[in-house]
Amino acid sequence: MKHMVAFALLAGVVLGAMAVEGLHAQTKPPAYVIAEIDVLDQEGYTREYQPAAIKAINPKFLSRGSKTISFRGEPPKRIVVFAFDDLDKAQVAFTSEAYNNAYAIGSKYATFRIFAVEGVAQ
């Protein structure tokens, strides 16, 4: 009887661990979008592009500034880092019609290099 109880407990632990592992496998890793921006006209960039872009992508900013240090090469004038739940959501945000319209405005005031990287699942 004791062996049956011990076996049942062990089986429960194993099944629980497998279920938790399965849930972790289903979770998509976060995504980070990095924008390297060389602003040519700060006033137009701030007044016209930023409000339209923020409204279009509703970002979670991790870094939003122009203070950088370089370890190799010349950094762009401005680097912005955004966090998204996953790569799919980042792609939807930056390929949306609303962001494409904002980008058309921003291109008058800055040059952009924008890319996404999949993060490590936590």
C-alpha positions as CSV (number, residue, x, y, z in Angstrom):
1,M,0.0,0.0,0.0
2,K,2.8,2.4,0.9
3,H,4.4,1.7,-2.5
4,M,1.2,2.6,-4.3
5,V,0.9,5.9,-2.5
6,A,4.6,6.7,-3.2
7,F,4.1,5.8,-6.8
8,A,1.0,7.9,-7.1
9,L,2.9,10.9,-5.6
10,L,5.8,10.4,-7.9
11,A,3.5,10.1,-10.9
12,G,1.7,13.3,-9.9
13,V,5.0,15.2,-9.6
14,V,6.2,14.0,-13.0
15,L,2.9,14.9,-14.7
16,G,3.0,18.3,-13.1
17,A,6.5,18.9,-14.2
18,M,5.6,17.9,-17.8
19,A,2.6,20.2,-17.8
20,V,4.7,23.2,-16.6
21,E,7.3,22.4,-19.3
22,G,4.6,22.2,-21.9
23,L,3.3,25.6,-20.9
24,H,6.7,27.1,-21.1
25,A,7.2,25.6,-24.6
26,Q,4.0,27.3,-25.8
27,T,5.1,30.8,-24.6
28,K,6.6,32.9,-27.3
29,P,9.8,34.8,-26.3
30,P,9.6,38.6,-26.1
31,A,10.8,40.8,-29.0
32,Y,12.8,43.9,-29.0
33,V,12.8,46.5,-31.7
34,I,15.8,48.7,-32.1
35,A,15.6,52.0,-34.0
36,E,18.7,53.8,-35.0
37,I,17.7,57.3,-36.0
38,D,19.7,60.2,-37.4
39,V,17.4,63.2,-36.8
40,L,17.9,65.9,-39.4
41,D,15.2,68.3,-38.2
42,Q,14.5,67.9,-34.5
43,E,11.5,70.3,-34.4
44,G,9.7,68.5,-37.2
45,Y,10.6,65.1,-35.9
46,T,9.3,66.0,-32.4
47,R,6.2,67.8,-33.6
48,E,5.0,65.6,-36.5
49,Y,6.6,62.2,-36.4
50,Q,6.8,61.2,-32.8
51,P,3.1,61.7,-31.9
52,A,2.0,59.8,-35.0
53,A,4.5,57.0,-34.4
54,I,3.6,56.6,-30.8
55,K,-0.1,56.5,-31.6
56,A,0.5,53.9,-34.3
57,I,2.6,51.4,-32.4
58,N,1.7,52.1,-28.7
59,P,5.2,51.1,-27.7
60,K,6.7,50.0,-24.4
61,F,10.0,52.0,-24.3
62,L,13.1,50.4,-22.8
63,S,15.4,53.2,-24.0
64,R,14.4,56.5,-25.5
65,G,17.3,58.8,-25.8
66,S,20.3,60.2,-27.5
67,K,22.9,59.6,-24.9
68,T,25.1,56.7,-26.0
69,I,28.6,55.5,-25.8
70,S,30.3,53.5,-28.5
71,F,32.6,50.5,-28.0
72,R,33.1,49.9,-31.8
73,G,32.1,52.2,-34.6
74,E,30.1,55.4,-34.8
75,P,26.7,55.2,-33.1
76,P,23.7,56.9,-34.6
77,K,22.5,60.2,-33.2
78,R,19.5,58.5,-31.5
79,I,18.7,54.9,-30.4
80,V,15.3,53.8,-29.3
81,V,14.6,50.3,-27.9
82,F,11.0,49.0,-27.7
83,A,9.7,45.8,-26.1
84,F,6.9,43.7,-27.5
85,D,5.2,40.5,-26.2
86,D,6.6,38.6,-29.2
87,L,8.1,39.0,-32.7
88,D,4.7,38.7,-34.4
89,K,3.3,41.7,-32.4
90,A,6.3,43.8,-33.2
91,Q,5.9,42.9,-36.9
92,V,2.2,43.8,-36.9
93,A,3.0,47.2,-35.3
94,F,5.8,48.2,-37.6
95,T,4.1,47.0,-40.8
96,S,0.7,48.6,-40.0
97,E,-0.8,51.2,-42.2
98,A,-0.8,53.7,-39.3
99,Y,3.0,53.2,-38.8
100,N,3.7,53.4,-42.5
101,N,1.9,56.8,-42.6
102,A,3.9,57.9,-39.5
103,Y,7.1,56.7,-41.2
104,A,6.4,58.7,-44.3
105,I,6.1,61.8,-42.2
106,G,9.3,60.9,-40.2
107,S,11.3,60.3,-43.3
108,K,11.1,64.1,-44.0
109,Y,12.9,64.7,-40.7
110,A,15.2,61.7,-40.1
111,T,16.8,58.6,-41.5
112,F,15.9,55.3,-39.8
113,R,17.2,51.8,-39.4
114,I,14.6,49.8,-37.6
115,F,14.9,46.0,-36.9
116,A,13.6,43.5,-34.4
117,V,15.3,40.7,-32.5
118,E,13.6,37.8,-30.7
119,G,14.5,37.8,-27.0
120,V,15.2,34.9,-24.7
121,A,12.1,33.2,-23.2
122,Q,12.0,33.8,-19.5
